[in-house]
Amino acid sequence: MHKTDPTHLYSLDEFEAAADGLLAPAARMMIQRGGGTSRVVSANREAWSRWRLLPRALVDVSVRDLSTTLLGEHLSMPILVAPSGLHGLAHPEAECATATAVRGADTLMVLSMGSSLPIEAVAGTGVRFWFQCYWGEDRTFLRDLIQTAAAAGCRALCLTVDLPVRPWLSSEMRAALAQLSEVKPAYMKPRTVHVDTNMKWEHDARLTWKDLDWLRSVASLPLVLKGILNPDDAARAIDAGVDAIIVSNHGGRTSDDVPTTADVLEEIANVVKKRIPVLVDGGLRRGTDVIKALALGADAVLIGRPILWGLAVGGASGGQRVLEILRGEMDSALAMIGAVRVGDLGPQVLRASR
């Protein structure tokens, strides 16, 4: 099928529509859908529209700065690429194409344990990255994998904590996974592990907060917990010495009935009180969504599915265009509300949509 020139696209919605016609049906299903009926996938997106940005007039916004610092890293903008598996489903260059896009945007990616490519291959692009992992029962395997990531230049370890058991999936998702049974991530089982109970689940459901001590004993990297939705867990993470948290519902992949990230972000940020960075993902599709997230208390955001749409449309250049669009939208909106730095953002720039 004829591919669209990514430079001719000006919104992530356009990228999604273009990618829809380019992805194989099973890959499209796996990328786009979530747990159960997938209603949290769409709810995540809709939740950001409940807020509007309040403009200011006659403010000098001639010079603007979108940059930020996160865990000691200076980033050109507070937008990271979230961990997602099997980028090879979207483009043959897989996570290397993603890394090239991220490096070009001067930001950071979180490389998934479910990557199509080995850590060393992605690190070889020169991208700055964190490594996301799941914690199964084989601690020796996990230790070795973390140490491989550290040796390759990983800047932080991101532990996903919201998938202790298999999520319940629809018939359509199960059929898609069956079609992808021969596609295996670099460090995980085929994705049919989500439905095949003959395969051991890759997460240890016995883990508790005290197990984080072992994780720290095998890696000196900063520790980020991904999958926090409960304010009490945010407070517990601080007590446990975690370096940052990601407010996330796994892109709607875990359950039909969890809150959207936009709905809990402000409450969690108020509990954390800037003691550690708070990041958020889930349904962010516009630069204005990013501003809303920062105004609600996030230090940075992560995007997942959109980077895969970019890869499908144009490989690394498509991924970079996705990031450029978000940057452009964010820069324009920042000026419209009379702000010149992302650090200026707070609840004062928001109004609830009626």
N, C-alpha and C positions, 0 to 999 in steps of 0.2 A: 504494500500500500504506500502511496505517495506520502512522504513525510513533510511536515510543516517546518518552515524556517523559524527557529525559536526567537529570532530577533524581531519577528513580526507579531509576536504575542505580547500582550500588555496586562494580563491578569492571570492568576493561578487557575481561575475557572476556565480560561481558554486552554491552559495547559492540560487540565483534567479532561476536557472534551477531546483534545487532540490525542492524548494518550489512550483514551478509551478505544479508539479505532486502531491502535497500533499494538496493544498488549494482547497476547494470546488469551483466550477466554478463561482458562484455569488460573493463569497468572493474574489477570484482572480481578477475578473473584477473590483470590488470596490477598491481594494488595488492598482492595477497596472495602471488603466486608469485615465484620467483627464477630464478636460472640453473640450467641442466641439469634435474635432477629436483626441484629446490627443497629438497633435504634439509638444506642448511645453514640455511634459513629456520627449520625446526623445531628444528634442533640449537642454534641461538642461544638459543632460549627455554629449552630443556631444560638447557643448561649452567649457568644461574644456580641451578637447583635442586640442584646438587651441593654447595651450601653451606647451612649453617644458621646462624642467629643465636643467640649464647649470652646468655641473660638474666642480669641482675644483680638482686639483691633489696635492699630497704631503702636505696635511693638517692634523694635529693631530685631529682625530675625535674618539679617543679611548674611550672618555667619553661623552655621549650625554644625554640631558635632554629635555624631551617632555612636561614637566609640565608647567602649566600656572595658573594665578589667574584671576578670572572673578567675578566682583561684590563682591569682598572680599572672594571668595571661591577658595581655592587651589585645582586644578584638576590635575590628573595625565597626562592628555593630553587635547588638545583643541578640543575635539570631544564630543558633547552632543547628546542626543537622542531627536529628534524633537517631537512636539506634533502630534499625529495621533490617530484617534478614533478607538474604537472597536477592541482592541488587542485580544479579545476573539474569533474573527474570525480566528485567526492564531493558538491559543493554548488555552486550557481550563483554564490555570492559568493566562491568559490575562496579564494585566499590572503588576501584581505581579511578573510574570516571567521576564518581561522587567526590573522591578525595581531590581530584584535579579542580573540580568546581569550587569546593570549599577553600582550597588553597588560593584560588584566584580571587575569592571574595574576602580573603584575609580574616577568616573566622575559624571555627573548630567543628569537627565532626565527632560523634560518639559511635565508634565502630562496634557493630553487633557481634556477639558470639555466634550468631546465625549467619554470618557473612558468607558470601559465595567464595571469597578469596582468603588466603592465609593472611595473618597479621603482617608478616614481613613484606608481602607484596604491596599492601596498602601503605604501610609506613614508608616504603621506598619512593612514594610520590613526593615526600617532603611535607605532607599535611600534618597539622597539629591535631592530635586525637586523644580522646579518652577511650577506654575499652569497657564495653558493657558485657556482663556475664550473668549467667544463671548458675545457681548453686545446687548441684546434684549431690548424690551420696558419695561419689568418688572424689574425695578431697585431694588425693594425690594428683589426679587429672586437673582439677581446678587450680591447685597451687602451681603446677608446671605451666599451665596456660597463662596465668597471671604473670608469672616470671618471664615468659616469652614476650608478653605485651610490654612489660617494663623494659626489657632489654631492647625492644624495637623503638622505644622513645615515647611510650604512652605517658600522658600527663596526669591522668587520674583514673581510678577504678570506679565503674558505675555498676552497682549491684541492683538488679531488678528484684523487687520483693513482693510483687502483687500477683504472682501466678504459681502458688504452691501446689495446685492440683490442675488437672485438665479442665479447660473451659468447656461449656456445653455449646456445641456448634450445630448450625442448621444443616439440612440435607444438602443444600447447594454447596456449602463450604466443604462438607465431607466429600462430595463428589469431586470438587476441585482438587482437594488434597490427594485423593486417590490418583488423579491424573498426573500429579507431580511426585509420585512415589519414588521415582528414580533420581529426583533432584535432591542432592544432599548438601547441606551446609558444610563449611570447612571443619567445624568443631562440634557439630550436633547431628542427631539422627535425622532421617527424612521427616518432613513435616507431617507425615501420616502418624507420627508418634502422638499427635493430638487426639487421634480417634482409635488407634490400634492398642488395645489394652494388653496385647501380648508383648509389646515393647515397654520397657521400664520408663516411666515418666522422668524427665530430666531435671526435676526440681525436688529438693528434699523438703517435704511437708513438715518435718520435725524441727526446723530451724526456729530459733528465738533470738531475742536481742543479745543474749549472752554469747551466741556463736560469732558475733562480730569480732570478738577478741581474737579468735583464731585467724580470721581473715586479715586482721591487722598484723598478726605475727608473721605472715608469709609475704607481705607487701608493705612497703613504706609509702606507697602512693596515697594521695588524698582519696578519701572514700565518699562517694556520692550514692545516696539511696534513691532509686527511681520507683515510683508507684505509691507515693504518699497521698492519701485523700482525707485522712482523719487528722484534725488538729492535735489530738492527743499523741498520735504517732510522730508528728512534727516535733512536739516537745520532747518525746522520748528519744528521738534521733539526736537532738542537741545534748541531752544527758549522756548519750552513748558516745559522744565525741565525733559524730559524723561531720564531715566538712561541708556538705551541701545536700540539699534534697531536691528532687524533681516531683512536682505535683503532677500526677499522671494517672489516667485510668487505662493505660496501655492502648490508647487510640480506639477505645471501645471494644477491645478484643477479649475482655475478661468476663463481662457480665452485662445483662440487659438493664440492670437496675442500680448501677453505681451513679454517684453525682457526676455532672460535668466538671471539668477542671475549672472553668470560669466561675462556677457556683461556689467553690470552696476556697479559691485562691486567696481572697482578701482575709478570710478568717484565719487561714494558716499563716499568712504573712504577719498578721497581727500577733499571733502566738510567737513566731520566730523573732520578731522585733530586730531584724537585721543582724542577729548574732551569727548567722551563717547565710550564704546565698540560697535564695529560693528560685528555682527554675520551674517552668511550666510548659507542658505540651498539650495537644488535643484540640484539633479543629481550627487552628490559627491559619487563616488563608489570605489575610491582607495585612499590609503594613499598619493599618489602623488597629487591627486586632493586637498587634505587638504593642502598640502604645497603650491600649486598654490594659493589657496584661501588666505592663510596667507600672501603670498608674494604680493598679490594684495591689501592687507590692512585689511583683516578680523582679528579679535582677536580670533575667534573660529568658528567652523562649527557645523551644526546639520545634522544628518542623520535620515530619516523617513522610507521609504519602506524597506531598508535592515534589520532593526531590526525585522520587521514583517516576513521577509524571515527566519531569524534566529529562531524566535519562531516556525514557521511552521516546520522547520527541527528538532529542538531539544529543544524547550522550553527555559528555562533560560540558559542552557549550549550552545544552538545554538546562542542565542543573545549575550552571552559573547564571543563566538568564532568570531562572526562578528566584535566586537570591538577589539579583539585581532589581527585579520587580518589587520585592518586599522592601528593599533598601529605598527605592525611589518613592514608593507609597508612604513609607514611614517618614522620610525626609520632608515630603510635601505636607503631610498632616501635622508634623511637629511644628512647622512654621505657622500653620493656620491657627494653632492653639496658643501661639505666642511663646513657645519654648524653643530654646536653642541647644539644650543638652538633654540626654535621656535622664540624667540625674535630677532634672527639674520636675519630673512627672510625679503626680500624686493624685489622690481622689478629687482634688479641686478641678481637674480637667475633665471630669466625667459627669454625666447626667444619665439617670436611668431612662431607658426608652419607655414611652407610654403607649 
